[in-house]
Amino acid sequence: MTGGNVEAFSAGVTQPRRRIAAVVLAAGESRRMGGVNKLLLPLAGRPLVIRAVTAALKSQARPVVVVVGHQAEAVRLALAPLQSIAAKAANSITVAHNPAFREGIASSIRAGITALPPGRDGAVFLLADMPWVEASHVDRLISAFDPAAGCTIAVATHQGRRGNPVLWGAQHFPALSRLSGDTGGRVLLSDRAGDVQEVTMPDAAVLADVDTPQDATTATAPTPSK
């Protein structure tokens, strides 16, 4: 298979159920926020980290691993109310601490993979500072994941731009675990173009993050593109 783009999925085609987990990366230091942990900032009434983890919990991914590091205890406390949501969704949350979070995102990816239960076919990696990603975005990636057809990496896209989340098949976990510093999995995609399926999303949620105080005060939910 060569890399391609998916917008819709054929009705009546049944694929084997995949055991896909979700890993929410929530360990960063919010360096551009002037000392404030952006993940604890409320946006439309809910902290960013709550929005990201809720999206994962309500998706088809099982289980949900949340990687914490910077102000870990405060983030853990913020997550406590989500246990009831997890129970209603027949899902579970595992909080994994990354003591090396200052080394960059690669250490959090590694911590998330280490915390996964055995036997997962893959994992969707979500960034906790992307407040508008919903369960439906995650589920589109899971639907596109099809190792039998050569699709072992599913990348969210909107209007031709690649964003997040990204679903990585388990065969790529060793390479992800070897990343270092503040380097994410995107650097691996060019060497794995034949494994990549771009999955078109209906809105810019997969491109929108919160990095600065201005982002936090001006962020609005994206509308579906026509």
N, CA, C and O of each residue as an XYZ file, in Angstrom:
904
protein
N       0.830     -1.205      0.000
C       0.000      0.000      0.000
C       0.859      1.247      0.000
O       1.930      1.264      0.606
N       0.407      2.274     -0.664
C       1.077      3.569     -0.585
C       0.244      4.496      0.267
O      -0.961      4.302      0.423
N       0.892      5.504      0.816
C       0.171      6.443      1.664
C      -0.945      7.107      0.873
O      -0.812      7.342     -0.328
N      -2.058      7.412      1.563
C      -3.185      8.009      0.879
C      -4.012      8.822      1.830
O      -3.572      9.176      2.924
N      -5.232      9.119      1.395
C      -6.124      9.952      2.173
C      -7.473      9.277      2.249
O      -7.946      8.713      1.263
N      -8.097      9.328      3.413
C      -9.398      8.705      3.626
C     -10.378      9.768      4.079
O     -10.076     10.537      4.992
N     -11.556      9.826      3.454
C     -12.602     10.726      3.929
C     -13.758      9.940      4.507
O     -14.289     10.311      5.554
N     -14.151      8.891      3.871
C     -15.285      8.103      4.345
C     -14.906      6.634      4.274
O     -13.951      6.252      3.598
N     -15.668      5.827      4.980
C     -15.365      4.413      5.037
C     -16.536      3.632      4.476
O     -17.695      3.992      4.685
N     -16.230      2.571      3.767
C     -17.256      1.825      3.051
C     -18.229      1.159      4.014
O     -17.825      0.481      4.959
N     -19.500      1.360      3.764
C     -20.514      0.709      4.590
C     -20.535     -0.778      4.277
O     -20.291     -1.189      3.143
N     -20.823     -1.564      5.274
C     -20.947     -2.995      5.085
C     -19.638     -3.751      5.123
O     -19.640     -4.979      5.042
N     -18.513     -3.049      5.244
C     -17.215     -3.708      5.317
C     -16.824     -3.844      6.785
O     -16.621     -2.844      7.473
N     -16.721     -5.070      7.256
C     -16.417     -5.318      8.657
C     -14.947     -5.655      8.814
O     -14.448     -6.596      8.198
N     -14.257     -4.884      9.639
C     -12.860     -5.150      9.921
C     -12.742     -5.805     11.290
O     -13.592     -5.586     12.153
N     -11.700     -6.608     11.503
C     -11.500     -7.188     12.833
C     -11.364     -6.086     13.870
O     -10.764     -5.044     13.605
N     -11.922     -6.319     15.048
C     -11.834     -5.324     16.099
C     -10.380     -5.178     16.538
O      -9.724     -6.160     16.886
N      -9.896     -3.969     16.517
C      -8.518     -3.695     16.892
C      -8.447     -3.264     18.343
O      -9.331     -2.567     18.842
N      -7.398     -3.681     19.009
C      -7.197     -3.297     20.412
C      -6.306     -2.055     20.436
O      -5.079     -2.139     20.488
N      -6.966     -0.914     20.396
C      -6.271      0.366     20.305
C      -6.417      1.113     21.627
O      -7.525      1.268     22.139
N      -5.308      1.568     22.171
C      -5.304      2.375     23.391
C      -5.198      3.852     23.014
O      -4.998      4.198     21.849
N      -5.334      4.710     24.017
C      -5.086      6.145     23.835
C      -4.025      6.581     24.830
O      -4.044      6.175     25.992
N      -3.106      7.405     24.371
C      -2.068      7.983     25.237
C      -2.194      9.502     25.141
O      -2.000     10.085     24.074
N      -2.522     10.133     26.268
C      -2.646     11.589     26.319
C      -1.365     12.151     26.933
O      -1.031     11.845     28.078
N      -0.660     12.964     26.174
C       0.611     13.528     26.625
C       0.340     14.838     27.365
O      -0.021     15.848     26.761
N       0.525     14.798     28.699
C       0.155     15.929     29.554
C       1.254     16.252     30.554
O       0.973     16.614     31.697
N       2.507     16.121     30.124
C       3.631     16.289     31.053
C       4.426     17.567     30.835
O       5.355     17.849     31.592
N       4.081     18.344     29.818
C       4.910     19.491     29.434
C       4.923     20.626     30.438
O       4.071     20.711     31.322
N       5.917     21.503     30.281
C       6.143     22.593     31.231
C       5.444     23.895     30.870
O       5.543     24.861     31.627
N       4.748     23.957     29.757
C       4.042     25.188     29.362
C       4.998     26.385     29.359
O       4.690     27.427     29.938
N       6.130     26.240     28.724
C       7.188     27.248     28.810
C       6.793     28.600     28.245
O       7.371     29.616     28.630
N       5.830     28.639     27.346
C       5.440     29.907     26.725
C       4.250     30.559     27.428
O       3.670     31.521     26.923
N       3.892     30.022     28.605
C       2.710     30.527     29.302
C       3.048     31.407     30.503
O       2.169     31.723     31.306
N       4.302     31.801     30.630
C       4.658     32.712     31.713
C       4.517     32.121     33.100
O       4.110     32.813     34.033
N       4.851     30.838     33.247
C       4.820     30.202     34.558
C       3.513     29.530     34.907
O       3.417     28.884     35.950
N       2.500     29.665     34.064
C       1.193     29.038     34.312
C       1.150     27.685     33.607
O       1.606     27.549     32.471
N       0.600     26.694     34.294
C       0.405     25.396     33.654
C      -0.848     25.472     32.789
O      -1.968     25.461     33.298
N      -0.647     25.549     31.494
C      -1.782     25.755     30.592
C      -2.794     24.618     30.653
O      -3.977     24.828     30.385
N      -2.346     23.422     31.001
C      -3.257     22.289     31.005
C      -4.324     22.400     32.080
O      -5.353     21.727     32.015
N      -4.075     23.258     33.078
C      -5.050     23.450     34.154
C      -5.927     24.675     33.925
O      -6.828     24.949     34.718
N      -5.672     25.414     32.843
C      -6.479     26.590     32.536
C      -7.849     26.167     32.020
O      -7.951     25.252     31.203
N      -8.908     26.833     32.497
C     -10.241     26.495     31.980
C     -10.467     27.090     30.597
O     -10.097     28.233     30.327
N     -11.064     26.314     29.749
C     -11.455     26.770     28.424
C     -12.874     26.275     28.193
O     -13.130     25.071     28.208
N     -13.783     27.196     27.983
C     -15.208     26.852     27.868
C     -15.647     26.030     29.077
O     -16.422     25.081     28.952
N     -15.135     26.412     30.258
C     -15.590     25.819     31.498
C     -14.849     24.582     31.970
O     -15.129     24.076     33.056
N     -13.908     24.085     31.177
C     -13.182     22.869     31.570
C     -11.687     23.038     31.327
O     -11.297     23.590     30.298
N     -10.834     22.573     32.256
C      -9.388     22.640     32.022
C      -8.993     21.883     30.754
O      -9.633     20.902     30.374
N      -7.940     22.354     30.116
C      -7.501     21.715     28.871
C      -7.279     20.222     29.031
O      -7.704     19.438     28.182
N      -6.618     19.818     30.106
C      -6.313     18.400     30.267
C      -7.585     17.571     30.400
O      -7.635     16.436     29.928
N      -8.614     18.127     31.040
C      -9.883     17.425     31.173
C     -10.529     17.236     29.803
O     -11.077     16.173     29.510
N     -10.463     18.259     28.976
C     -11.050     18.164     27.639
C     -10.383     17.055     26.828
O     -11.062     16.266     26.170
N      -9.055     16.999     26.877
C      -8.330     16.001     26.095
C      -8.601     14.586     26.587
O      -8.832     13.678     25.790
N      -8.571     14.404     27.897
C      -8.765     13.057     28.443
C     -10.213     12.601     28.265
O     -10.462     11.418     28.030
N     -11.158     13.516     28.372
C     -12.562     13.165     28.145
C     -12.774     12.675     26.718
O     -13.490     11.699     26.493
N     -12.152     13.353     25.753
C     -12.262     12.912     24.357
C     -11.747     11.490     24.195
O     -12.360     10.678     23.503
N     -10.623     11.190     24.834
C     -10.070      9.839     24.745
C     -10.990      8.821     25.410
O     -11.217      7.737     24.872
N     -11.517      9.169     26.576
C     -12.380      8.245     27.319
C     -13.651      7.900     26.560
O     -14.131      6.768     26.628
N     -14.194      8.867     25.840
C     -15.455      8.645     25.139
C     -15.272      8.016     23.764
O     -16.246      7.735     23.066
N     -14.020      7.799     23.382
C     -13.734      7.176     22.097
C     -13.739      5.656     22.236
O     -14.019      5.111     23.304
N     -13.423      4.994     21.137
C     -13.342      3.534     21.140
C     -12.020      3.021     21.719
O     -11.849      1.813     21.883
N     -11.100      3.908     22.026
C      -9.785      3.488     22.536
C      -9.912      2.947     23.954
O     -10.648      3.492     24.776
N      -9.186      1.869     24.229
C      -9.185      1.228     25.542
C      -7.793      0.685     25.849
O      -7.252     -0.036     25.011
N      -7.190      0.976     26.968
C      -7.580      1.968     27.968
C      -7.008      3.332     27.576
O      -6.480      3.512     26.478
N      -7.128      4.294     28.512
C      -6.548      5.618     28.315
C      -5.390      5.791     29.295
O      -5.566      5.651     30.505
N      -4.216      6.093     28.768
C      -3.035      6.381     29.579
C      -2.770      7.878     29.508
O      -2.682      8.451     28.423
N      -2.643      8.505     30.672
C      -2.332      9.932     30.726
C      -0.930     10.080     31.307
O      -0.674      9.656     32.434
N      -0.030     10.677     30.543
C       1.348     10.860     30.996
C       1.478     12.243     31.629
O       1.225     13.258     30.980
N       1.874     12.274     32.899
C       2.035     13.539     33.620
C       3.500     13.719     33.997
O       4.278     12.765     34.008
N       3.858     14.960     34.304
C       5.239     15.251     34.685
C       5.312     16.566     35.433
O       5.431     16.590     36.658
N       5.238     17.672     34.684
C       5.226     19.005     35.287
C       3.976     19.177     36.152
O       2.857     18.942     35.696
N       4.181     19.593     37.414
C       3.066     19.753     38.356
C       2.158     18.522     38.341
O       0.937     18.620     38.217
N       2.800     17.371     38.470
C       2.084     16.104     38.313
C       0.923     15.948     39.280
O      -0.148     15.484     38.886
N       1.116     16.328     40.543
C       0.051     16.135     41.522
C      -1.159     17.006     41.212
O      -2.296     16.561     41.369
N      -0.931     18.232     40.777
C      -2.035     19.117     40.420
C      -2.819     18.554     39.236
O      -4.047     18.635     39.206
N      -2.116     17.988     38.270
C      -2.790     17.401     37.114
C      -3.563     16.155     37.542
O      -4.687     15.940     37.089
N      -2.971     15.333     38.408
C      -3.678     14.155     38.927
C      -4.979     14.555     39.622
O      -6.017     13.927     39.415
N      -4.917     15.591     40.440
C      -6.115     16.042     41.145
C      -7.184     16.512     40.163
O      -8.371     16.250     40.354
N      -6.758     17.203     39.119
C      -7.709     17.670     38.110
C      -8.401     16.507     37.412
O      -9.554     16.618     36.995
N      -7.685     15.386     37.290
C      -8.226     14.229     36.573
C      -9.178     13.393     37.421
O      -9.939     12.589     36.883
N      -9.144     13.572     38.730
C      -9.923     12.710     39.625
C     -11.406     12.616     39.255
O     -11.954     11.514     39.280
N     -12.084     13.723     38.912
C     -13.515     13.612     38.583
C     -13.815     12.771     37.343
O     -14.961     12.382     37.119
N     -12.798     12.491     36.546
C     -13.041     11.744     35.312
C     -13.236     10.253     35.545
O     -13.626      9.533     34.626
N     -12.974      9.781     36.751
C     -13.167      8.358     37.011
C     -14.620      7.948     36.772
O     -14.878      6.849     36.281
N     -15.565      8.813     37.111
C     -16.975      8.473     36.894
C     -17.300      8.432     35.402
O     -18.073      7.585     34.956
N     -16.705      9.352     34.629
C     -16.900      9.320     33.177
C     -16.308      8.047     32.599
O     -16.888      7.432     31.704
N     -15.152      7.656     33.114
C     -14.516      6.420     32.649
C     -15.417      5.222     32.907
O     -15.560      4.353     32.046
N     -16.026      5.170     34.088
C     -16.895      4.041     34.430
C     -18.104      3.991     33.494
O     -18.483      2.917     33.027
N     -18.707      5.148     33.218
C     -19.876      5.177     32.337
C     -19.508      4.757     30.920
O     -20.325      4.171     30.209
N     -18.283      5.054     30.512
C     -17.841      4.700     29.166
C     -17.219      3.304     29.105
O     -16.697      2.892     28.069
N     -17.280      2.580     30.230
C     -16.651      1.244     30.315
C     -15.187      1.323     29.918
O     -14.669      0.466     29.201
N     -14.540      2.359     30.396
C     -13.143      2.593     30.071
C     -12.365      2.759     31.367
O     -12.945      2.698     32.451
N     -11.073      2.967     31.266
C     -10.257      3.159     32.463
C      -9.138      4.142     32.170
O      -8.714      4.312     31.026
N      -8.665      4.793     33.243
C      -7.557      5.741     33.128
C      -6.366      5.213     33.911
O      -6.499      4.819     35.069
N      -5.218      5.208     33.284
C      -3.962      4.938     33.966
C      -3.129      6.211     33.894
O      -2.873      6.726     32.806
N      -2.707      6.718     35.045
C      -1.850      7.899     35.070
C      -0.405      7.440     35.213
O      -0.043      6.795     36.197
N       0.412      7.777     34.227
C       1.819      7.370     34.206
C       2.688      8.600     34.436
O       2.564      9.596     33.723
N       3.560      8.532     35.422
C       4.437      9.660     35.716
C       5.711      9.565     34.895
O       6.339      8.509     34.823
N       6.085     10.678     34.276
C       7.329     10.758     33.512
C       8.318     11.624     34.283
O       8.246     12.849     34.194
N       9.232     11.030     35.032
C      10.175     11.834     35.811
C      11.163     12.604     34.946
O      11.813     13.536     35.420
N      11.278     12.218     33.678
C      12.229     12.882     32.768
C      11.531     13.886     31.855
O      12.014     14.157     30.756
N      10.395     14.443     32.298
C       9.597     15.290     31.411
C      10.358     16.497     30.898
O      10.048     17.001     29.818
N      11.359     16.979     31.653
C      12.112     18.153     31.197
C      12.969     17.855     29.967
O      13.446     18.775     29.303
N      13.162     16.577     29.666
C      13.959     16.218     28.489
C      13.194     16.445     27.188
O      13.802     16.491     26.119
N      11.873     16.588     27.262
C      11.089     16.825     26.057
C      10.045     15.758     25.811
O       9.912     14.801     26.574
N       9.304     15.942     24.726
C       8.147     15.104     24.461
C       8.508     13.639     24.219
O       7.696     12.751     24.479
N       9.710     13.385     23.728
C      10.095     11.996     23.453
C      10.044     11.143     24.713
O       9.656      9.976     24.660
N      10.433     11.717     25.838
C      10.409     10.949     27.089
C       8.977     10.623     27.498
O       8.730      9.576     28.096
N       8.034     11.505     27.182
C       6.630     11.244     27.508
C       6.034     10.179     26.595
O       5.234      9.354     27.036
N       6.420     10.197     25.335
C       5.987      9.138     24.419
C       6.461      7.791     24.945
O       5.710      6.816     24.967
N       7.712      7.754     25.365
C       8.289      6.512     25.892
C       7.553      6.053     27.157
O       7.259      4.868     27.314
N       7.260      6.999     28.056
C       6.549      6.656     29.286
C       5.153      6.129     28.985
O       4.681      5.201     29.642
N       4.494      6.717     27.997
C       3.159      6.254     27.624
C       3.167      4.856     27.059
O       2.304      4.045     27.397
N       4.125      4.561     26.205
C       4.230      3.219     25.627
C       4.520      2.198     26.723
O       3.939      1.114     26.735
N       5.419      2.544     27.644
C       5.764      1.635     28.735
C       4.548      1.307     29.591
O       4.440      0.197     30.111
N       3.634      2.257     29.744
C       2.465      2.072     30.608
C       1.333      1.306     29.935
O       0.363      0.942     30.599
N       1.432      1.056     28.647
C       0.354      0.344     27.953
C       0.283     -1.115     28.391
O       1.314     -1.734     28.654
N      -0.920     -1.666     28.469
C      -1.042     -3.095     28.763
C      -0.553     -3.907     27.573
O      -0.536     -3.403     26.450
N      -0.159     -5.145     27.798
C       0.305     -5.968     26.676
C      -0.841     -6.275     25.716
O      -2.014     -6.247     26.087
N      -0.473     -6.565     24.492
C      -1.459     -7.004     23.521
C      -2.176     -5.917     22.768
O      -3.114     -6.208     22.026
N      -1.764     -4.646     22.932
C      -2.409     -3.586     22.151
C      -1.905     -3.645     20.705
O      -0.722     -3.874     20.453
N      -2.819     -3.438     19.775
C      -2.446     -3.382     18.360
C      -1.878     -2.022     17.965
O      -1.208     -1.888     16.941
N      -2.153     -1.031     18.781
C      -1.672      0.311     18.494
C      -2.168      1.277     19.544
O      -2.842      0.887     20.497
N      -1.830      2.544     19.365
C      -2.270      3.574     20.305
C      -2.423      4.896     19.575
O      -1.629      5.242     18.701
N      -3.466      5.627     19.955
C      -3.668      6.985     19.474
C      -2.986      7.931     20.456
O      -3.283      7.909     21.650
N      -2.085      8.753     19.963
C      -1.377      9.717     20.804
C      -2.039     11.086     20.645
O      -2.086     11.652     19.553
N      -2.551     11.602     21.771
C      -3.207     12.898     21.792
C      -2.358     13.891     22.570
O      -1.678     13.520     23.528
N      -2.398     15.161     22.155
C      -1.724     16.227     22.880
C      -2.737     16.926     23.767
O      -3.803     17.322     23.296
N      -2.417     17.083     25.042
C      -3.373     17.616     26.007
C      -3.650     19.093     25.824
O      -4.565     19.626     26.451
N      -2.877     19.777     24.974
C      -3.118     21.206     24.760
C      -3.917     21.483     23.490
O      -3.900     22.601     22.974
N      -4.620     20.461     22.983
C      -5.479     20.628     21.799
C      -6.926     20.460     22.250
O      -7.458     19.350     22.232
N      -7.563     21.557     22.652
C      -8.827     21.463     23.388
C     -10.045     21.069     22.588
O     -11.067     20.707     23.171
N      -9.973     21.127     21.264
C     -11.182     20.887     20.482
C     -11.235     19.498     19.867
O     -12.204     19.168     19.183
N     -10.229     18.686     20.093
C     -10.265     17.300     19.614
C     -11.326     16.536     20.396
O     -11.381     16.603     21.624
N     -12.160     15.816     19.672
C     -13.263     15.067     20.274
C     -13.083     13.570     20.043
O     -12.207     13.134     19.296
N     -13.942     12.798     20.708
C     -13.911     11.348     20.536
C     -14.099     10.958     19.069
O     -13.516      9.977     18.609
N     -14.904     11.716     18.341
C     -15.160     11.385     16.936
C     -13.885     11.456     16.090
O     -13.717     10.675     15.154
N     -12.992     12.386     16.418
C     -11.718     12.454     15.694
C     -10.888     11.202     15.947
O     -10.314     10.622     15.025
N     -10.835     10.800     17.207
C     -10.086      9.590     17.581
C     -10.676      8.371     16.882
O      -9.938      7.529     16.369
N     -12.006      8.273     16.861
C     -12.654      7.103     16.270
C     -12.458      7.019     14.766
O     -12.410      5.924     14.206
N     -12.346      8.161     14.110
C     -12.050      8.135     12.671
C     -10.677      7.510     12.403
O     -10.500      6.762     11.442
N      -9.727      7.823     13.253
C      -8.397      7.220     13.102
C      -8.455      5.717     13.323
O      -7.854      4.948     12.572
N      -9.182      5.299     14.358
C      -9.284      3.873     14.654
C      -9.964      3.138     13.503
O      -9.569      2.023     13.161
N     -10.981      3.750     12.904
C     -11.667      3.121     11.772
C     -10.749      2.977     10.564
O     -10.864      2.017      9.802
N      -9.844      3.927     10.390
C      -8.942      3.888      9.233
C      -7.798      2.905      9.414
O      -7.214      2.446      8.432
N      -7.474      2.579     10.652
C      -6.336      1.698     10.948
C      -6.622      0.303     10.414
O      -7.581     -0.342     10.839
N      -5.803     -0.160      9.492
C      -6.058     -1.439      8.828
C      -4.729     -2.085      8.414
O      -4.314     -1.975      7.261
N      -4.068     -2.758      9.361
C      -2.769     -3.369      9.042
C      -2.816     -4.330      7.870
O      -1.840     -4.448      7.129
N      -3.946     -5.025      7.688
C      -4.045     -5.991      6.589
C      -3.923     -5.295      5.234
O      -3.470     -5.890      4.256
N      -4.329     -4.035      5.192
C      -4.234     -3.263      3.951
C      -2.990     -2.385      3.918
O      -2.805     -1.593      2.993
N      -2.137     -2.529      4.930
C      -0.892     -1.773      4.961
C      -0.948     -0.476      5.728
O       0.050      0.241      5.801
N      -2.109     -0.154      6.311
C      -2.225      1.090      7.068
C      -1.936      0.818      8.532
O      -2.797      0.320      9.258
N      -0.721      1.145      8.968
C      -0.348      0.957     10.373
C      -0.090      2.289     11.084
O       0.255      2.311     12.266
N      -0.257      3.389     10.360
C      -0.173      4.736     10.943
C      -1.314      5.552     10.341
O      -1.423      5.670      9.121
N      -2.154      6.110     11.195
C      -3.260      6.944     10.716
C      -3.070      8.355     11.256
O      -2.993      8.561     12.467
N      -2.995      9.325     10.345
C      -2.682     10.707     10.699
C      -3.891     11.595     10.418
O      -4.443     11.571      9.318
N      -4.296     12.370     11.409
C      -5.391     13.313     11.216
C      -4.946     14.458     10.323
O      -3.857     15.003     10.500
N      -5.794     14.827      9.356
C      -5.488     15.956      8.479
C      -6.719     16.840      8.321
O      -7.852     16.396      8.507
N      -6.473     18.095      7.976
C      -7.569     19.009      7.643
C      -7.071     19.964      6.568
O      -6.046     20.628      6.722
N      -7.824     20.014      5.479
C      -7.474     20.865      4.336
C      -6.020     20.683      3.919
O      -5.305     21.649      3.653
N      -5.602     19.422      3.869
C      -4.278     19.092      3.373
C      -3.148     19.219      4.373
O      -2.001     18.919      4.042
N      -3.441     19.658      5.592
C      -2.401     19.819      6.616
C      -2.488     18.692      7.635
O      -3.568     18.370      8.130
N      -1.358     18.106      7.936
C      -1.317     17.063      8.954
C      -1.326     17.677     10.351
O      -0.694     18.703     10.604
N      -2.062     17.018     11.255
C      -2.136     17.498     12.623
C      -2.071     16.354     13.608
O      -1.373     15.366     13.383
N      -2.796     16.490     14.692
C      -2.874     15.475     15.736
C      -4.336     15.283     16.122
O      -5.142     16.203     15.987
N      -4.678     14.084     16.603
C      -3.867     12.941     17.029
C      -3.309     12.125     15.851
O      -3.641     12.337     14.685
N      -2.438     11.181     16.237
C      -1.893     10.208     15.302
C      -2.005      8.823     15.944
O      -1.692      8.643     17.120
N      -2.456      7.855     15.152
C      -2.520      6.463     15.620
C      -1.307      5.716     15.070
O      -1.065      5.682     13.863
N      -0.562      5.124     15.986
C       0.622      4.344     15.608
C       0.384      2.871     15.923
O      -0.003      2.527     17.040
N       0.615      2.007     14.945
C       0.566      0.580     15.183
C       1.693      0.145     16.101
O       2.740      0.789     16.167
N       1.467     -0.956     16.811
C       2.423     -1.399     17.825
C       3.794     -1.708     17.242
O       4.793     -1.625     17.956
N       3.868     -2.061     15.974
C       5.167     -2.376     15.392
C       6.080     -1.156     15.341
O       7.291     -1.291     15.169
N       5.500      0.035     15.489
C       6.301      1.256     15.476
C       6.702      1.709     16.883
O       7.453      2.675     17.023
N       6.223      1.039     17.910
C       6.546      1.452     19.276
C       8.049      1.457     19.561
O       8.531      2.387     20.207
N       8.811      0.451     19.103
C      10.256      0.502     19.362
C      10.926      1.753     18.790
O      11.773      2.360     19.446
N      10.548      2.137     17.572
C      11.136      3.337     16.965
C      10.710      4.590     17.721
O      11.519      5.494     17.927
N       9.450      4.649     18.134
C       8.984      5.791     18.919
C       9.738      5.880     20.243
O      10.054      6.972     20.716
N      10.018      4.737     20.827
C      10.705      4.704     22.124
C      12.160      5.132     22.020
O      12.776      5.485     23.026
N      12.709      5.103     20.827
C      14.104      5.516     20.647
C      14.252      7.005     20.362
O      15.373      7.505     20.266
N      13.148      7.714     20.227
C      13.232      9.166     20.009
C      13.850      9.836     21.226
O      13.817      9.291     22.330
N      14.407     11.008     21.022
C      15.040     11.709     22.144
C      14.737     13.197     22.068
O      14.368     13.726     21.019
N      14.903     13.856     23.208
C      14.722     15.298     23.274
C      13.284     15.720     23.028
O      12.347     15.041     23.449
N      13.115     16.836     22.352
C      11.782     17.376     22.098
C      11.309     17.003     20.697
O      10.660     17.794     20.013
N      11.643     15.798     20.290
C      11.296     15.295     18.968
C      10.128     14.332     19.077
O      10.202     13.334     19.793
N       9.044     14.634     18.362
C       7.880     13.757     18.343
C       7.949     12.760     17.208
O       8.924     12.711     16.458
N       6.901     11.968     17.094
C       6.883     10.897     16.114
C       6.846     11.347     14.672
O       7.102     10.549     13.770
N       6.531     12.614     14.433
C       6.411     13.090     13.052
C       7.692     12.886     12.243
O       7.633     12.725     11.024
N       8.857     12.893     12.913
C      10.121     12.728     12.189
C      10.247     11.332     11.591
O      11.070     11.108     10.703
N       9.435     10.393     12.073
C       9.507      9.024     11.577
C       8.632      8.799     10.342
O       8.787      7.794      9.649
N       7.722      9.720     10.066
C       6.719      9.469      9.034
C       7.310      9.380      7.632
O       6.840      8.584      6.819
N       8.328     10.178      7.334
C       8.860     10.187      5.972
C       9.454      8.837      5.587
O       9.370      8.432      4.427
N      10.050      8.141      6.544
C      10.629      6.829      6.265
C       9.584      5.722      6.252
O       9.888      4.575      5.922
N       8.356      6.067      6.610
C       7.281      5.069      6.694
C       6.085      5.497      5.860
O       4.942      5.187      6.196
N       6.351      6.210      4.769
C       5.269      6.775      3.958
C       4.285      5.711      3.482
O       3.088      5.977      3.376
N       4.770      4.537      3.200
C       3.890      3.474      2.728
C       2.964      2.918      3.780
O       2.006      2.215      3.456
N       3.234      3.224      5.041
C       2.392      2.744      6.142
C       1.356      3.779      6.566
O       0.481      3.490      7.382
N       1.458      4.985      6.008
C       0.670      6.118      6.500
C      -0.625      6.286      5.718
O      -0.630      6.283      4.487
N      -1.714      6.430      6.449
C      -2.998      6.818      5.868
C      -3.393      8.169      6.450
O      -3.529      8.313      7.666
N      -3.574      9.145      5.592
C      -4.069     10.444      6.041
C      -5.587     10.358      6.150
O      -6.265      9.913      5.224
N      -6.102     10.785      7.283
C      -7.536     10.684      7.554
C      -8.112     12.094      7.637
O      -7.812     12.839      8.570
N      -8.927     12.451      6.674
C      -9.486     13.796      6.602
C     -10.500     14.024      7.717
O     -11.405     13.214      7.924
N     -10.341     15.120      8.424
C     -11.247     15.492      9.501
C     -12.129     16.660      9.058
O     -11.727     17.451      8.205
N     -13.329     16.772      9.634
C     -14.278     17.781      9.158
C     -14.006     19.201      9.637
O     -14.637     20.143      9.156
N     -13.078     19.372     10.575
C     -12.813     20.708     11.102
C     -11.342     20.827     11.488
O     -10.575     19.870     11.387
N     -10.968     22.034     11.934
C      -9.566     22.335     12.235
C      -9.177     21.996     13.659
O      -8.117     22.424     14.116
N      -9.998     21.241     14.377
C      -9.660     20.867     15.749
C      -8.322     20.147     15.823
O      -7.605     20.272     16.816
N      -7.982     19.398     14.783
C      -6.758     18.607     14.779
C      -5.522     19.455     14.498
O      -4.401     18.946     14.500
N      -5.730     20.760     14.253
C      -4.620     21.680     14.005
C      -4.477     22.738     15.096
O      -3.466     23.439     15.149
N      -5.469     22.857     15.960
C      -5.541     23.975     16.907
C      -5.031     23.585     18.287
O      -5.565     22.675     18.921
N      -3.983     24.288     18.753
C      -3.480     24.050     20.101
C      -3.425     25.364     20.869
O      -3.672     26.436     20.316
N      -3.100     25.262     22.147
C      -2.975     26.430     23.014
C      -1.540     26.483     23.511
O      -1.107     25.611     24.264
N      -0.801     27.502     23.092
C       0.606     27.622     23.468
C       0.911     28.860     24.291
O       1.852     28.865     25.085
N       0.116     29.915     24.106
C       0.401     31.198     24.742
C      -0.819     31.694     25.516
O      -1.928     31.207     25.297
N      -0.623     32.664     26.426
C      -1.774     33.244     27.117
C      -2.828     33.794     26.159
O      -4.026     33.701     26.429
N      -2.381     34.366     25.040
C      -3.336     34.887     24.062
C      -4.175     33.766     23.461
O      -5.380     33.921     23.263
N      -3.530     32.629     23.172
C      -4.272     31.476     22.659
C      -5.391     31.087     23.623
O      -6.510     30.780     23.212
N      -5.060     31.108     24.918
C      -6.018     30.662     25.925
C      -7.221     31.580     26.024
O      -8.319     31.135     26.361
N      -7.024     32.858     25.734
C      -8.123     33.815     25.874
C      -8.920     34.001     24.585
O     -10.051     34.485     24.620
N      -8.339     33.621     23.454
C      -9.018     33.854     22.173
C      -9.483     32.574     21.490
O     -10.146     32.640     20.455
N      -9.149     31.406     22.048
C      -9.475     30.135     21.393
C     -10.985     29.943     21.304
O     -11.706     30.126     22.284
N     -11.442     29.578     20.132
C     -12.851     29.252     19.930
C     -12.950     27.941     19.157
O     -12.073     27.601     18.363
N     -14.008     27.233     19.401
C     -14.182     25.930     18.741
C     -14.284     26.102     17.233
O     -15.037     26.953     16.761
N     -13.539     25.308     16.471
C     -13.611     25.423     15.020
C     -14.942     24.902     14.495
O     -15.545     24.006     15.086
N     -15.391     25.465     13.392
C     -16.626     25.004     12.766
C     -16.299     24.060     11.626
O     -15.265     24.212     10.975
N     -17.160     23.089     11.373
C     -16.908     22.164     10.258
C     -16.762     22.894      8.939
O     -17.491     23.846      8.661
N     -15.829     22.450      8.137
C     -15.637     23.064      6.819
C     -16.733     22.620      5.866
O     -17.237     21.500      5.946
N     -17.085     23.508      4.976
C     -18.121     23.185      3.986
C     -17.506     22.515      2.785
O     -18.215     22.166      1.842
